[in-house]
Amino acid sequence: MRVQLLQTRAKPCLSGSVPTLRVRRHCAANSISRVRLQPSIRCVATTPAAVLDEPKEPPVASWIGISFLLNGSDFTRKAVQKHGHVWKAHILGATIYGLAGDAGLKAFYDEKNIKRFPGMSANLEQAAWDDQYNPHYAVPPLDSEQGWQQRKSQFMAGIDSRAAVEQYLQALDQGIIDTIKGLGADGKEFALWDTINSLVLGGLSKAFFGFGLADYCAGEQAMIGSIQTGYTVFDAKVKASQPQKDAFTTNVRYLREALAEYRAHPKRFPGAGLGKYLELAEKLHMPDEEILLDMHQMICVGAYGGVTSSAGCMAFSLATNPEVRKKAKAEIAANLGSGTPTFADMKALPYTYAVLKEALRRWPIVHIVRGQSIQDIVVEGKRVPKDSTVIAALHGTMHDPTVYKEPERFDPERFLPPRNEGADEVWTGYQVVFGAGESGAQHACAGRNTALLTLFVLLIRLLQNWDWELVKSSEYLVTNHFSPNPSNNLKMRKSN
């Protein structure tokens, strides 16, 4: 969805009068239906700190309309290129501030400056249904205000540290290998989105729980379908649809089975991350309903919402850049052979690792992150007032031409000497898509090491086993307001 940066002021929009946008996510085509909006957005550079007026509009109450307008693949890119790293926009009568680049993102990810909106975790709290479709409103998910810092810190230290992730690397790798073996013969056409779903969810399910989605009693496709249906971006005020309720019921049933199976026979699943997680949950005296919510975030939100999108974009980029694929395959053959990749191989395979970095830069997992300023913030001499709605423009930062030459081009060599673009990996490089900070009080993704290694293993296993190409040269990648979304059922062909 393209958003034009208009030069006229939007008409005032009172709180509660934001037009309702119905979001529908189809399981088959996974498309998003949109209503037609009258353009009502303008973007301007902020004025210097000394003369910036206090905002008169309150923070945005409803994010449904805002989410559609803030298509990071177009809006924030234009804003950064035109106005720099600090700017403000008027959307439906409300004011938001955008921060980008090194200084802007450092300010945004400083917990003294920004209170993050709970995002998908709050939505899960609204839509975590049991078998009778009763919402567990009292259950605090990982990012809620009730004890989330302690839980997130424990999770990051015990489950997502690099040492912990490599403990269940073998299970992750085996899940991906098993899925690749079942994906059909050479020359057979396949849908990219469905294939990546199977690879990522199969691998992560094996890593977290010890057994893959294919072992689930209802079957792999039923589980994947329920995740696709249930994972929908919706406002907290919007009730979940009956298909969503049914999907969450299926998901929760699967997670209950996984939890019961692991507890009954833990020795059957050596290396599974669930064991370490349950040790931490016991220390925090967490009831099963909270454990199930965290498990849902691990496999359904973390895998489907983030890793799957990135993996699909990465596979698409390699299909459309065969010279990149050929060079990465040669590096892997010379330095790793058929071995299992680890974090150490990211240095041993610099070009292949650069392919992953470039995929994360070109198609960031999340385009924007949103929050509210809890004090006045001054960035590059410009002030963002307290109590303002603020977004971190991740896509805009990743496509900033002052950092990345020809940012719309897929070019892994930009990360290698002598160019070394995006050398500050945390703030303007590929890692910023995972957030920043080392503690639970900060804004780092709780599963960033798991996500990074999953993508790296998946990339290498695909290159070790396959070549692939687009069936039609006219196929294209679509994106949505939340994250990259290779969901137009791209048709690929396995070619070896």
C-alpha positions in Angstrom: 0.0 0.0 0.0 1.6 3.3 -1.1 1.2 6.3 1.1 1.7 9.7 -0.5 3.3 12.4 1.7 0.7 15.2 1.3 1.4 18.8 1.7 -2.0 19.7 3.2 -2.9 19.4 6.8 -5.2 16.5 7.7 -8.7 17.4 9.0 -9.0 17.0 12.8 -10.2 13.6 13.9 -11.6 13.3 17.4 -10.7 10.4 19.6 -13.0 7.4 18.8 -13.9 8.6 15.4 -11.2 6.7 13.5 -12.9 4.7 10.7 -13.1 1.1 11.4 -10.9 -1.1 9.2 -11.8 -4.7 9.1 -8.7 -6.9 8.8 -9.1 -10.2 7.2 -6.3 -12.7 6.7 -7.1 -15.5 4.3 -5.4 -18.8 5.0 -5.1 -19.7 1.3 -3.9 -16.5 -0.3 -3.1 -14.9 3.0 -4.1 -11.6 1.6 -5.3 -8.5 3.3 -8.5 -6.7 2.3 -8.4 -3.0 2.6 -11.1 -0.3 2.5 -10.4 2.8 0.5 -9.3 5.8 2.7 -9.4 9.4 1.8 -5.7 10.5 2.0 -5.1 12.2 5.3 -1.4 12.2 6.1 1.4 14.7 5.8 5.0 14.4 6.9 7.2 17.3 7.9 10.6 17.8 9.4 10.6 18.7 13.1 11.6 22.1 14.2 14.6 22.8 16.5 14.2 21.9 20.1 13.9 25.5 21.3 10.9 26.4 19.2 8.9 23.2 18.8 5.3 23.7 20.1 3.8 21.3 22.5 1.5 18.8 20.7 -2.2 19.5 21.1 -3.4 16.1 19.9 -3.4 13.2 22.3 -1.6 10.0 21.6 -3.4 7.9 19.0 -6.2 5.9 20.6 -6.8 3.3 17.8 -4.0 1.8 15.7 -6.1 0.1 13.1 -6.1 3.0 10.7 -2.6 4.0 11.6 -1.2 0.6 10.9 -2.5 0.6 7.4 -1.2 4.1 6.7 2.2 3.3 8.2 3.4 1.0 5.5 7.0 0.9 6.4 8.2 -0.2 3.0 7.1 3.1 1.5 6.2 5.7 4.1 9.2 5.6 6.4 11.6 5.2 3.5 10.3 8.4 2.0 10.2 10.2 5.3 13.9 9.3 6.1 15.1 10.2 2.6 13.2 13.6 2.6 13.4 14.7 6.2 16.3 12.8 7.8 16.3 10.9 11.1 13.7 13.0 13.1 10.3 13.9 11.7 6.7 14.1 12.5 3.6 13.1 10.6 -0.1 14.1 10.9 -2.3 11.0 10.4 -6.1 11.2 10.8 -5.7 14.3 12.8 -3.1 12.9 15.2 0.6 13.6 15.4 3.3 10.9 15.5 7.0 11.3 15.6 9.5 9.2 13.6 13.0 8.3 14.7 15.6 6.7 12.5 19.3 6.2 12.1 21.9 5.7 14.8 20.9 8.6 17.0 17.2 8.2 16.5 17.1 4.5 17.3 19.4 4.8 20.3 16.9 7.3 21.7 13.9 5.1 20.9 15.4 2.0 22.5 16.5 3.8 25.7 13.9 2.7 28.2 14.2 6.1 30.0 12.7 7.7 26.8 10.1 5.4 25.4 7.4 3.2 26.9 6.7 0.4 24.3 3.2 -0.4 23.3 2.5 -4.1 24.1 1.7 -4.9 20.5 0.9 -8.5 19.6 1.4 -9.8 23.2 -1.6 -7.7 24.4 -3.6 -9.0 21.5 -2.7 -12.6 22.5 -4.0 -11.8 26.0 -7.3 -10.9 24.4 -7.4 -13.9 22.1 -5.8 -16.8 24.1 -8.8 -19.1 24.1 -9.3 -22.3 25.9 -11.4 -25.2 24.6 -14.6 -23.3 25.6 -13.5 -20.1 23.8 -13.1 -18.3 27.1 -10.4 -15.5 27.0 -7.8 -15.6 29.8 -7.8 -11.9 30.5 -5.9 -12.3 33.7 -2.9 -14.1 32.2 0.1 -11.8 31.7 2.0 -12.6 28.5 5.8 -12.2 28.1 5.6 -8.5 27.3 2.8 -7.4 29.7 3.4 -5.1 32.6 2.9 -7.8 35.3 6.3 -9.3 35.9 7.3 -9.3 32.2 10.8 -7.9 32.9 11.8 -10.7 35.1 10.3 -13.3 32.8 11.9 -11.8 29.7 15.3 -11.5 31.4 15.1 -15.2 32.5 14.0 -16.2 29.0 16.8 -14.4 27.3 19.5 -15.7 29.6 18.3 -19.3 29.9 16.6 -20.0 26.6 17.9 -17.6 24.0 21.6 -17.2 24.9 23.9 -18.4 22.1 25.1 -21.2 24.3 21.5 -22.3 25.1 20.5 -22.1 21.4 23.3 -24.3 20.3 22.2 -26.9 22.8 19.1 -27.6 20.8 20.8 -26.9 17.4 20.8 -30.6 16.5 17.0 -30.8 17.0 16.5 -27.7 15.0 18.7 -28.9 12.2 17.0 -32.3 12.1 13.6 -30.8 11.9 14.6 -28.7 8.9 16.3 -31.7 7.2 13.3 -34.0 7.7 11.1 -31.3 6.2 13.3 -30.8 3.2 13.3 -34.5 2.4 9.6 -34.5 2.2 9.2 -31.5 -0.1 9.0 -33.3 -3.5 11.1 -34.3 -6.5 13.2 -32.1 -8.7 11.3 -30.0 -11.2 8.2 -30.0 -9.0 6.5 -26.7 -8.5 5.8 -25.6 -4.9 4.3 -22.6 -3.2 7.1 -20.6 -1.4 4.9 -19.5 1.5 3.7 -23.0 2.3 7.2 -24.5 2.0 8.8 -22.0 4.3 6.0 -22.5 6.8 6.8 -26.2 6.9 10.5 -25.6 7.1 10.5 -23.0 9.9 7.6 -24.4 12.0 8.9 -27.9 11.6 12.4 -27.0 12.6 11.4 -24.8 15.6 8.8 -27.2 16.8 11.5 -29.9 16.9 13.9 -27.5 18.7 11.5 -26.3 21.3 9.3 -29.3 22.0 11.4 -32.3 20.7 9.0 -33.4 18.0 7.9 -31.8 14.8 4.6 -30.6 13.5 4.2 -33.8 11.5 4.0 -35.7 14.8 1.0 -33.7 15.9 -2.1 -35.9 15.9 -4.1 -33.6 13.6 -1.4 -33.5 11.0 1.2 -30.9 9.9 -1.1 -29.0 7.5 -3.9 -28.7 10.0 -1.5 -27.1 12.5 0.0 -24.7 10.0 -3.4 -23.7 8.8 -4.6 -23.0 12.3 -1.5 -20.8 12.9 -2.1 -18.9 9.7 -5.7 -18.3 10.6 -5.1 -17.3 14.2 -2.2 -15.0 13.6 -3.9 -11.8 12.6 -3.0 -8.2 13.4 -6.0 -6.7 15.1 -6.8 -4.0 17.6 -7.5 -4.9 21.2 -11.0 -3.6 20.9 -11.8 -5.9 17.9 -13.3 -9.2 18.9 -11.7 -12.4 17.5 -13.7 -14.1 14.8 -15.0 -17.6 15.1 -12.3 -19.0 12.8 -9.7 -17.3 15.0 -11.3 -18.8 18.1 -11.2 -22.2 16.4 -7.6 -21.7 15.4 -6.5 -20.7 18.8 -8.3 -23.8 20.2 -6.3 -26.0 17.8 -3.0 -24.2 18.8 -3.6 -24.5 22.5 -4.6 -28.2 22.1 -1.3 -28.8 20.3 0.7 -27.0 22.9 -1.0 -28.9 25.7 -0.1 -32.2 24.0 3.5 -31.1 23.6 3.7 -30.0 27.2 2.1 -33.2 28.5 4.3 -35.4 26.3 7.5 -33.7 27.4 6.6 -33.9 31.1 5.8 -37.6 30.7 8.9 -38.6 28.8 11.6 -35.9 29.0 14.4 -38.3 28.1 12.9 -38.9 24.7 13.6 -35.3 23.7 17.3 -34.5 24.5 18.3 -31.0 23.7 14.8 -29.6 23.4 14.5 -26.0 24.6 11.3 -26.8 26.5 13.2 -28.5 29.3 15.3 -25.5 30.1 12.2 -23.2 29.8 10.2 -25.4 32.3 13.1 -25.1 34.8 12.8 -21.4 34.6 9.0 -21.5 34.8 9.2 -23.6 37.9 11.4 -21.0 39.6 8.9 -18.3 38.8 6.0 -20.5 40.0 4.2 -20.1 36.7 0.8 -21.8 36.2 0.3 -23.9 33.1 -1.9 -21.3 31.4 1.0 -18.8 31.5 3.4 -21.5 30.3 1.1 -22.2 27.4 0.9 -18.5 26.4 4.7 -18.3 26.4 4.9 -21.5 24.3 2.4 -19.9 21.9 4.6 -16.9 21.5 7.7 -19.1 20.9 6.2 -21.2 18.1 3.2 -19.3 16.7 4.2 -15.7 17.1 8.0 -15.8 17.0 8.2 -18.5 14.3 5.2 -17.5 12.1 5.2 -13.8 12.6 8.9 -13.2 12.3 11.2 -16.0 11.1 8.8 -17.3 8.5 8.4 -13.9 6.8 12.2 -13.3 6.8 12.9 -16.8 5.5 10.4 -16.4 2.7 11.9 -13.1 1.7 15.4 -14.6 1.8 14.3 -17.5 -0.4 12.6 -15.1 -2.9 15.8 -12.9 -3.1 17.9 -15.9 -3.9 15.5 -17.2 -6.5 15.7 -13.8 -8.3 19.5 -13.5 -7.8 21.0 -16.7 -9.1 24.5 -15.3 -9.1 24.3 -14.7 -5.4 22.9 -18.2 -4.8 25.8 -19.7 -6.9 28.5 -17.8 -4.9 27.0 -18.8 -1.5 26.8 -22.5 -2.6 30.4 -22.5 -3.6 31.5 -21.0 -0.3 29.5 -23.5 1.7 30.9 -26.4 -0.4 34.5 -25.3 0.1 34.3 -24.5 3.9 31.5 -26.5 5.4 30.5 -29.3 3.0 27.5 -31.1 4.3 28.1 -30.2 7.9 25.7 -28.6 10.4 26.2 -24.8 10.6 26.8 -23.1 14.0 27.2 -19.6 15.2 31.0 -20.0 14.6 30.3 -20.6 10.9 28.9 -17.1 10.5 32.6 -16.0 10.5 33.8 -19.0 8.5 31.2 -18.3 5.8 31.3 -14.5 5.5 29.6 -14.3 2.1 26.8 -16.6 3.1 26.3 -14.7 6.4 26.2 -11.5 4.3 23.4 -13.0 2.3 21.4 -13.4 5.6 22.3 -9.8 6.7 21.2 -8.4 3.4 17.9 -10.3 3.5 17.2 -8.9 7.0 18.2 -5.4 5.8 16.2 -5.5 2.5 13.1 -7.0 4.1 13.2 -6.1 7.8 11.2 -8.5 10.1 9.3 -5.5 11.4 9.0 -2.2 9.5 8.1 0.0 12.5 8.1 -0.3 16.3 5.8 2.0 18.2 5.8 3.5 21.7 5.1 6.6 23.7 7.6 9.1 25.0 7.8 9.3 28.8 10.0 12.5 28.7 11.1 15.1 26.2 13.6 13.6 23.8 16.2 15.7 21.9 17.7 14.0 18.8 20.1 15.8 16.4 18.9 19.1 17.9 15.2 18.4 17.5 12.8 17.7 20.3 10.1 15.1 20.6 7.8 16.2 23.4 6.7 14.0 26.3 3.6 11.9 25.9 3.9 11.8 22.1 3.3 8.7 19.9 6.7 7.7 18.5 7.7 5.1 15.9 11.2 3.6 15.3 11.5 3.7 11.5 13.3 0.4 11.0 12.6 0.0 7.3 13.6 3.6 6.7 16.9 3.1 8.5 17.6 0.0 6.5 17.0 1.9 3.3 18.8 5.1 4.3 21.0 6.0 1.2 23.5 7.8 3.5 24.3 4.4 4.9 23.5 2.0 2.1 24.3 2.7 -1.5 21.4 1.7 -3.8 19.3 0.5 -0.9 16.6 -1.1 -3.1 19.2 -3.5 -4.6 19.8 -6.9 -3.1 23.6 -6.9 -2.7 25.3 -9.0 0.0 28.7 -7.6 -0.8 27.8 -4.3 0.8 28.5 -5.9 4.2 32.0 -7.1 3.2 35.3 -5.3 2.9 36.1 -2.9 1.4 32.6 -1.4 1.5 31.5 -2.4 5.0 28.2 -0.7 4.8 26.1 -1.0 7.9 29.2 -1.7 10.0 27.4 -0.6 13.2 25.4 -3.8 13.2 23.3 -2.9 16.3 22.0 0.5 15.4 22.1 0.9 11.6 22.9 -2.7 10.6 20.9 -5.9 10.3 20.6 -6.5 14.0 18.4 -3.5 14.6 15.4 -5.5 13.3 15.7 -7.6 16.6 15.6 -4.5 18.8 18.3 -3.5 21.2 19.4 -3.9 24.8 20.7 -6.8 26.9 18.2 -6.8 29.8 14.5 -7.6 30.2 13.8 -3.9 30.8 15.0 -3.0 27.4 13.6 -3.5 23.9 15.5 -6.5 22.6 13.6 -9.4 20.9 13.5 -12.2 23.5 14.2 -14.8 20.8 16.7 -13.0 18.6 19.5 -15.6 18.8 17.1 -18.4 18.1 15.7 -16.5 15.1 19.2 -15.7 13.7 20.4 -19.3 14.0 17.2 -20.7 12.6 17.5 -18.5 9.5 21.2 -19.3 9.1 20.7 -23.1 9.3 17.7 -22.9 7.0 19.7 -20.8 4.4 22.6 -23.2 4.4 20.5 -26.4 4.3 18.5 -25.1 1.4 21.7 -24.1 -0.5 23.3 -27.5 0.3 20.3 -29.4 -1.1 18.6 -27.2 -3.6 18.6 -24.8 -6.4 15.3 -23.0 -7.0 13.8 -20.5 -9.3 10.5 -18.6 -9.9 8.0 -20.4 -12.1 7.0 -17.1 -13.6 9.3 -14.1 -14.0 6.4 -11.8 -13.2 6.0 -13.2 -9.6 6.6 -10.5 -7.0 7.0 -10.1 -3.3 4.3 -8.3 -1.4 4.7 -6.5 2.0 2.2 -5.3 4.5 2.2 -2.8 7.3 3.5 -5.1 10.0 6.3 -7.1 8.4 7.5 -8.6 5.1 4.8 -10.9 3.9 5.7 -13.3 1.0 2.1 -14.3 1.0 0.9 -14.1 -2.6 1.6 -17.8 -2.8 4.8 -17.4 -4.9 5.3 -20.3 -7.2 8.8 -21.8 -7.2 10.5 -24.7 -8.9 13.1 -27.0 -7.4 15.8 -27.4 -10.0 18.3 -29.9 -8.5 
